[in-house]
Amino acid sequence: MRLRVGLIGLGGVGRLHLDAYAAAEHVTVVAAADLDPAIRKLHEGTGIALYADAGAMLAAETLDLVCVLTPPASHAALVGLCADAGVHILCEKPLAPSVAEAEAMVARCRSAGIRLFYGASYRFLPALKRARDLIAAGAIGDVLILREQEVGGAGPEARVILPADHYPPGGPGGSPMGLADHGVHLIDAFAWLTGGHVVSAYGRGNVSGETPAPEYMVMTMAGGAVGMLLYDEGTYPTELPAEGVFSWGSFWDATGFHPSGAWAAHPGVIHIHGTRGSLRILHYANALFLRDAEGMRQIALEGAPAPFHFATQIDAFAAEILTDAAPATPAEAGVAALRVLEAGYASAREGRVIAV
């Protein structure tokens, strides 16, 4: 059985979801809604029913699952619309601009008897999935440090700032590879990789509508590991030419989006250090390296890299709906990530470490 899926939002990441879902086993995209007529026109003749707004799509179509792929500021209203229509929902990250909105979304779906899945897509990247297995098997011993950064770009004039219709003024916001829009992936991934949760946070994040500056967060994980994030897209990279790789998956960096097979001069990397070894995870380039007392070696990976990890993700959610299984990536995971993010912002205001 294949589930009938509708998409809300066909621009940006929505287009990538649509392309990837062609490889999915358990779903068929039958409809999509987007406010922009130019974007809808790009998808004419594809066999997908196109609508100018989500309400019209929900009223006209019989759907099993709807994917909300629009900017975060619109998530609460659209999730509510889908819940009222009695359709299960996959919502992209971050779940909402604030914990309060996210909690209200969860409560509304629970009241309606609707499943709300959180789009923590990093959990479905092959390199991260294999790294989690290695950590669970004790390959690097006890985890000590997890770190990731995105520092670079083409100078301050080239910095991209997400507008108010993405992140409302006064709250978390900033650039596409900053703490709110990108770092939220890592907040969730660090907890998922270590099988624990974040217990405290300290940092500084950009506020929507205000002058951007470098962003960082230091998290203490349950068990004592430290997670570190560092971001700034308004400067220049320091990587040398030989430090790049060909990326087997599509990827994002401080200069924008790049298709699979391209040269990644500044590939995204997650470093994990343990008592007995370390992992270097090139999450988009789809490579994983383990180093321990025996030396450095590359670890074989299974599964499709970005953007086809979106197909792996939607198939996992579809299987859970079809078998009535408990969601492995529930909306509560999105709320938890936002709670950590807000703690980091609060720490900057209060000048102290904030317990989560």
VMD Tcl script that draws the C-alpha trace (Angstrom):
set ca {
  {0.00 0.00 0.00}
  {1.22 3.49 -0.85}
  {0.14 6.57 1.06}
  {-1.23 9.58 -0.81}
  {0.92 12.60 0.03}
  {0.38 16.32 -0.40}
  {3.13 18.92 -0.14}
  {2.75 22.46 1.17}
  {5.61 24.51 -0.25}
  {7.42 23.67 -3.49}
  {10.24 26.21 -3.34}
  {13.68 25.59 -1.86}
  {13.72 22.45 0.26}
  {10.19 21.60 -0.94}
  {11.51 20.97 -4.45}
  {14.16 18.64 -3.05}
  {11.57 16.69 -1.08}
  {9.45 16.32 -4.21}
  {12.41 15.09 -6.28}
  {13.47 12.63 -3.59}
  {9.98 11.20 -3.06}
  {10.08 9.75 -6.57}
  {12.41 7.12 -5.07}
  {10.18 6.39 -2.06}
  {8.60 2.94 -1.68}
  {5.56 3.75 0.42}
  {4.29 7.12 -0.79}
  {3.02 8.81 -3.92}
  {2.84 12.60 -4.17}
  {-0.55 13.42 -5.64}
  {-0.92 17.12 -4.85}
  {1.00 20.22 -3.84}
  {0.21 23.77 -2.80}
  {2.33 26.89 -3.19}
  {1.38 30.56 -3.04}
  {3.82 31.49 -5.83}
  {2.29 31.03 -9.33}
  {5.77 30.95 -10.89}
  {6.73 27.98 -8.72}
  {3.46 26.20 -9.52}
  {4.06 26.75 -13.22}
  {7.40 24.93 -12.97}
  {5.52 21.78 -11.93}
  {2.74 21.86 -14.51}
  {2.52 18.66 -16.53}
  {4.05 16.50 -13.81}
  {0.76 14.76 -13.00}
  {0.55 16.40 -9.58}
  {-2.56 18.43 -8.78}
  {-1.44 22.00 -8.04}
  {-3.18 24.45 -5.71}
  {-2.65 28.08 -4.79}
  {-3.24 27.47 -1.09}
  {-3.18 24.60 1.38}
  {-6.85 24.94 2.32}
  {-7.96 24.33 -1.25}
  {-5.73 21.29 -1.52}
  {-7.00 19.77 1.72}
  {-10.61 20.37 0.70}
  {-10.25 18.83 -2.75}
  {-7.91 15.89 -2.13}
  {-8.06 12.67 -0.11}
  {-4.65 12.58 1.53}
  {-2.96 10.29 4.07}
  {-0.01 12.54 4.87}
  {0.87 16.18 4.31}
  {4.42 17.57 4.36}
  {4.72 21.15 5.62}
  {7.83 22.45 3.85}
  {7.32 26.21 4.23}
  {9.26 28.73 6.38}
  {8.98 28.22 10.16}
  {6.75 31.26 10.77}
  {3.94 29.55 8.84}
  {4.20 26.11 10.46}
  {1.73 26.53 13.32}
  {-1.12 27.75 11.12}
  {-0.56 25.12 8.44}
  {-0.18 22.24 10.92}
  {-3.43 23.36 12.54}
  {-5.15 23.38 9.14}
  {-3.97 19.85 8.40}
  {-4.92 18.59 11.86}
  {-8.43 19.98 11.44}
  {-8.62 18.15 8.10}
  {-7.71 14.87 9.82}
  {-4.45 14.31 7.92}
  {-1.15 13.13 9.41}
  {1.70 15.63 9.13}
  {5.45 15.77 8.55}
  {6.73 19.23 9.51}
  {10.15 20.52 8.46}
  {12.65 21.88 10.97}
  {12.54 23.91 13.10}
  {9.10 22.85 14.25}
  {8.17 26.49 14.99}
  {9.89 29.79 15.85}
  {9.30 29.20 19.58}
  {8.71 26.45 22.12}
  {5.30 27.86 22.98}
  {4.09 27.60 19.36}
  {5.59 24.12 18.98}
  {3.90 22.85 22.13}
  {0.58 24.24 20.93}
  {1.03 22.42 17.61}
  {1.71 19.13 19.40}
  {-1.31 19.56 21.65}
  {-3.59 20.41 18.72}
  {-2.53 17.31 16.78}
  {-2.83 15.09 19.84}
  {-6.35 16.41 20.47}
  {-7.30 15.70 16.85}
  {-5.81 12.18 16.94}
  {-3.29 13.17 14.27}
  {0.36 12.08 14.06}
  {2.81 14.95 13.84}
  {6.26 13.85 12.67}
  {9.32 16.09 13.08}
  {11.53 16.52 10.02}
  {14.84 15.76 11.74}
  {16.33 14.75 8.40}
  {19.91 14.46 9.68}
  {18.83 11.25 11.44}
  {18.34 9.71 8.00}
  {21.71 10.60 6.48}
  {23.72 7.36 6.02}
  {26.90 8.70 7.64}
  {25.07 9.77 10.80}
  {23.08 6.53 11.02}
  {26.28 4.47 10.83}
  {28.05 6.76 13.30}
  {25.23 6.26 15.79}
  {25.55 2.49 15.46}
  {29.31 2.69 16.07}
  {28.85 4.87 19.14}
  {26.21 2.52 20.53}
  {28.55 -0.43 19.95}
  {31.31 1.29 21.94}
  {33.65 1.81 18.98}
  {34.94 5.12 20.35}
  {34.28 4.48 24.03}
  {32.51 7.14 26.08}
  {31.70 10.26 24.04}
  {33.58 13.33 25.26}
  {33.07 16.05 22.64}
  {30.79 16.64 19.65}
  {31.50 19.67 17.46}
  {30.39 21.26 14.21}
  {30.88 24.65 12.63}
  {29.98 26.61 9.51}
  {32.28 29.62 9.33}
  {33.02 31.22 5.98}
  {31.17 32.78 3.09}
  {32.18 35.58 0.72}
  {32.32 38.50 3.11}
  {29.67 40.50 5.00}
  {28.04 41.94 1.84}
  {27.26 38.43 0.59}
  {25.66 37.30 3.85}
  {22.07 36.07 3.42}
  {19.60 37.04 6.15}
  {16.32 35.16 6.39}
  {13.37 37.60 6.28}
  {10.56 38.17 8.78}
  {8.24 35.73 6.99}
  {10.74 33.01 7.95}
  {11.52 34.13 11.50}
  {9.41 36.83 13.22}
  {11.36 39.89 14.39}
  {12.60 39.76 17.96}
  {13.02 35.98 18.11}
  {15.65 33.53 16.86}
  {16.60 34.10 13.24}
  {19.56 35.05 11.13}
  {21.16 33.21 8.21}
  {20.39 29.85 6.57}
  {23.51 28.21 8.04}
  {23.19 29.89 11.43}
  {22.12 28.65 14.84}
  {18.33 28.85 14.41}
  {17.93 27.49 10.88}
  {20.86 25.05 10.72}
  {22.13 24.54 14.25}
  {18.76 23.14 15.31}
  {19.67 20.08 13.18}
  {22.80 19.53 15.26}
  {21.09 20.11 18.60}
  {18.79 17.20 17.76}
  {21.53 15.11 16.14}
  {23.96 15.40 19.07}
  {21.33 14.09 21.49}
  {20.25 11.35 19.05}
  {23.83 10.24 18.33}
  {24.64 9.87 22.02}
  {21.28 8.39 23.02}
  {20.77 11.08 25.63}
  {19.61 14.68 25.93}
  {20.98 18.16 26.53}
  {21.00 19.22 30.19}
  {22.36 22.77 29.87}
  {23.29 25.35 27.24}
  {25.30 28.55 26.93}
  {25.77 30.66 23.83}
  {24.67 33.52 21.60}
  {22.33 33.43 18.63}
  {21.26 36.01 16.08}
  {17.90 37.70 16.55}
  {15.62 38.24 13.57}
  {15.66 41.90 12.54}
  {18.88 42.73 14.40}
  {22.48 43.12 13.18}
  {24.06 39.66 12.80}
  {27.20 38.58 14.62}
  {29.05 35.29 15.22}
  {26.88 32.62 16.86}
  {27.87 29.78 19.14}
  {26.47 27.29 21.61}
  {28.08 25.01 24.15}
  {25.86 22.20 25.41}
  {26.38 19.74 28.22}
  {24.88 16.37 27.39}
  {23.48 13.80 29.78}
  {26.50 11.68 30.66}
  {28.88 14.64 30.60}
  {29.77 15.01 26.91}
  {30.14 18.54 25.54}
  {28.52 19.66 22.27}
  {29.93 22.73 20.50}
  {28.49 24.74 17.59}
  {30.03 27.81 15.88}
  {28.57 29.81 12.97}
  {29.21 32.91 10.89}
  {28.44 33.28 7.16}
  {29.70 36.84 6.85}
  {33.44 36.19 6.70}
  {35.78 34.02 4.60}
  {36.80 30.35 4.93}
  {40.26 29.18 5.96}
  {40.24 25.68 4.44}
  {43.02 24.93 1.98}
  {42.17 23.65 -1.54}
  {43.24 20.08 -0.77}
  {40.90 19.91 2.23}
  {37.80 19.75 0.03}
  {36.06 16.62 -1.30}
  {33.67 15.61 -4.03}
  {30.30 15.38 -2.34}
  {28.25 12.25 -3.08}
  {25.17 14.04 -1.81}
  {23.61 17.45 -2.34}
  {24.83 19.92 0.24}
  {24.46 23.34 1.76}
  {27.28 25.61 2.91}
  {27.81 29.31 3.56}
  {27.62 30.03 -0.19}
  {24.29 28.27 -0.75}
  {22.97 24.97 -2.12}
  {25.02 22.66 -4.36}
  {23.92 19.52 -6.26}
  {25.39 16.07 -5.65}
  {28.66 15.30 -7.38}
  {29.97 18.84 -6.94}
  {33.29 19.76 -5.39}
  {32.76 20.75 -1.76}
  {35.58 23.15 -0.97}
  {34.34 23.49 2.60}
  {32.48 20.24 3.32}
  {30.19 20.01 6.32}
  {31.85 17.93 9.04}
  {30.75 16.66 12.44}
  {33.61 15.65 14.75}
  {32.97 13.24 17.63}
  {35.72 12.43 20.14}
  {35.56 9.58 22.61}
  {37.77 7.90 25.20}
  {38.84 5.17 22.75}
  {38.53 6.79 19.32}
  {37.02 9.53 17.18}
  {34.67 9.91 14.24}
  {34.81 12.36 11.35}
  {31.38 12.52 9.73}
  {31.06 14.22 6.34}
  {27.28 14.15 6.53}
  {26.44 15.58 3.11}
  {29.51 14.30 1.28}
  {28.47 10.84 2.55}
  {31.72 9.67 4.11}
  {32.65 8.45 7.57}
  {36.09 7.93 9.13}
  {36.99 6.18 12.37}
  {40.28 6.75 14.15}
  {41.47 4.77 17.15}
  {44.62 3.06 18.40}
  {44.77 1.05 15.17}
  {44.84 4.17 13.00}
  {42.45 5.90 10.58}
  {40.06 3.99 8.34}
  {37.00 4.75 6.25}
  {33.74 3.08 7.20}
  {31.44 1.69 4.50}
  {27.98 3.25 4.33}
  {24.60 2.00 3.18}
  {21.62 4.03 2.02}
  {20.99 7.05 -0.16}
  {22.73 10.39 0.56}
  {21.11 13.83 0.33}
  {18.62 14.69 -1.04}
  {17.38 11.09 -1.17}
  {17.55 10.81 2.62}
  {14.23 12.67 2.41}
  {12.82 9.56 0.71}
  {14.25 7.37 3.49}
  {12.62 9.68 6.01}
  {9.17 9.73 4.41}
  {9.24 5.95 3.96}
  {10.02 5.51 7.66}
  {7.09 7.72 8.64}
  {4.78 6.00 6.16}
  {5.71 2.59 7.56}
  {4.91 3.80 11.06}
  {1.49 4.99 9.92}
  {0.76 1.75 8.06}
  {1.77 -0.43 11.02}
  {0.47 1.91 13.72}
  {3.96 1.96 15.25}
  {5.17 4.61 17.67}
  {7.02 7.37 15.79}
  {10.81 7.14 16.00}
  {11.05 10.89 15.30}
  {8.05 12.41 17.09}
  {7.15 16.07 17.24}
  {8.38 16.11 20.84}
  {11.93 15.81 19.46}
  {11.38 19.10 17.65}
  {10.10 20.71 20.83}
  {13.17 19.44 22.72}
  {15.53 20.95 20.12}
  {13.75 24.30 20.35}
  {13.93 24.20 24.15}
  {17.72 23.88 23.93}
  {17.90 26.64 21.30}
  {15.87 28.98 23.52}
  {18.12 28.14 26.48}
  {21.13 29.25 24.43}
  {19.44 32.56 23.61}
  {18.42 33.04 27.25}
  {22.01 32.47 28.37}
  {23.16 35.45 26.30}
  {20.54 37.68 27.91}
  {21.22 36.47 31.45}
  {24.97 35.88 31.23}
  {24.85 32.39 32.71}
  {24.49 28.72 31.79}
  {20.83 27.77 31.45}
  {19.54 24.37 32.57}
  {17.31 22.67 30.00}
}
mol new
graphics top color blue
foreach p $ca { graphics top sphere $p radius 0.5 }
foreach p [lrange $ca 0 end-1] q [lrange $ca 1 end] { graphics top cylinder $p $q radius 0.2 }
display resetview
